[in-house]
Amino acid sequence: MRSPALHEVKVVLLIVPVVFGHAVYCYSAIELNQPVEYPKEKYLDFIEIAHKYGYYAEEHTVTTEDGYLLTLYRMRNTTCRVFLTPVLLMHGLLLSSDTWLDSGPKEGLAYYLADNCYDLWVGNFRGNYLGRRHVRLNPDKDPEFWNFSFDEMGLYDVPATIDAVLALTQEETLNYIGYSQGGGTFAIMCSERPEYRLKVNTFIGLAPAIRMKFTRSIPFRVYSDLLSIFWKETKLLGIYEVLYRGSLLQRALAMICRLPGFLRDKLCVGVISLVDNYDPGSIQTETLRRLYTHFPAGTSVKNFVKYSQAVNKGTFQKFDYGREKNLVIYGNETAPFYNLKNLDMPSLLITGENDFIVDIRDVTSVHKQLKNSKLFVVKNEYWDHFDIPYSAYFPKLVFPVVHKQLLKYGGGGGGDGFQSFYFIK
């Protein structure tokens, strides 16, 4: 029999983060007594932001085999006369396609890829605000919608998105760039659906969350572990979705980043530093203000339970349901391990010494297991996990390596007479 007192304690632990977020939100509103001053991009979607800076963009919908509807964007520089082989860019946990536009045209990876005449495609995973649709299920009414982790993202979302890009471009292959969760899900696809290896010229893993044994972020570990420990209770409370856009926490973060001057800068950067680590001067306050208008972007409780398993087990394997249910689902008491041997196309793994989410030791370990991999450690001792999509130093420290990998293994494209170049602003 469940202890009433213990159950009350668990409920309190689940509610505390929500109450804290609400308190910060209310405090900011009362103290400043003025409306939230979001960056102008707050009111613009991916296409509108791209158009604002002179880029062409279009929107498509990807339908996965299990019925999820995912938003997919295409982005191009309108001055390019010919285009290189398509590049598919996938985001990390609690992020979305909007992530790649937050740091603006002078610093953002999406802009640099477009400026160098890549046919750029930017996808979304199920569970964020651009992947919160289904052909049959209602995310607000059907708990079944949230019965997924990054296992299903790798099994269904990545293959479906690749197929959509190839169908729309009438190309046979593309190049894949995955950040954090976007890298881990690609490895899952290669393991479970190895035929897709033939559709990818090169894989670039930006701090890829494939192995997470040495994750050092205390907030990340604690939050994931709490949801894992209290998973049954979250179901009883009807909690299946967490950290979504429009939540009290997301609004609180947006409030923090509009505080006056010095206080705003310290707190806005401080929130990111609490989760990951601190890289002084790397991420501009304006970039974070844009980020917090849509971060966190939402995911399932089950996805965090899976991350808890990945961190605590230190292995790369399927969701562990426990011995009895594993027997029913997998035919074995132990959840099966993913096979990294199938990730055999030319690969580039990028990591930093100060990454507290996907530790350099984990990325190095994965690199050693791959047949055709290069490892690049960013030449900045403070480089952390959030520097990948948001750092002002990304164009000079990382993009040249990404561009070189794409030119060497990316399958060419663009027709006769195309000369490779590296456009720096």
Secondary structure, DSSP 8 states (H G I E B T S, - for coil): ---HHHHHHHHHHHHHHHHHHHHHHHHHHHHH-S-----GGGG--HHHHHHHTTEEEEEEEEE-TTSEEEEEEEEEETT-SS-EEEEEEE--TT--GGGGGTT-TTT-HHHHHHHTTEEEEE---TTSTTS-EESS--TTT-GGGG---HHHIIIIIHHHHHHHHHHHHT-S-EEEEEETHHHHHHHHHHHH-GGGGGGEEEEEEES-TT--TT---HHHHHHHHHHHHTHHHHHHTT--EES-TTSHHHHHHHHHTTS-HHHHHHHHHHHHHHHS---TTSS-HHHHHHHTTT-S--EEHHHHHHHHHHHHH-S-B-----HHHHHHHHSSSS--B--GGG--S-EEEEE-TT-SSS-HHHHHHHHHH-SSEEEEE-S-TT--TTHHHH-TTHHHHTHHHHHHHHHHHS---S-TT--------
